[in-house]
Amino acid sequence: ATFGGGSVRRSAGATGGRAASGDRTRHGHATGEALMTILLEIVTPERLAYSDEVDSVVLPGSEGEMGVLPHHAPLVSTLGIGELRIRRGGAEESFAIVGGFVQVRPDKVVVMAETADMASEIDLEKAQEARREAERALESGYHEAADLAAARAALQQALLRIRVAERRHREGPRRRG
């Protein structure tokens, strides 16, 4: 399975990628050197954008970044606009996230975002054109408060998508050993 476009990334295995309880070493590693994982689901109003076991996730909280590892304390929080980073099996992937909520449980993280664009799926040319359109709208003179807020939000979202896509293009999918 692949990301986005109606397909959902899923891991296989009877235990959902987790070692059976009791198979962990005292350092939190399962036998065979696999790390503990947590199920991450990223949902937008249009689709399930991601669903898989991950090692960790860093979220753009409304008050700053927040990192989540397996067995995190339960919480519900609002999300801001920013980059969501996933670490899984030594690789790192990113999403451009705009607003929403996150629910964290010890074994599962559910991100409910207004939009969630995987870095590898962002069309850089379209994002740059959206930025130019938002800048033109802001430079065009008098605006109603709602129009001004919408133009600022569009510019902020376009800049985020550009930043996430350019980093992905520059660094490629990151692997950590």
Secondary structure, 3 states (H helix, E strand, C coil): CCCCCCCCCCCCCCCCCCCCCCCECCCCEECCCCECCEEEEEECCCCEEEEEEECEEEEEECCEEEEECCCCCCEEEEEEEEEEEEEECCEEEEEEEEEEEEEEECCEEEEEEEEEEEHHHCCHHHHHHHHHHHHHHHHCCCCCHHHHHHHHHHHHHHHHHHHHHHHHHHHCCEECC
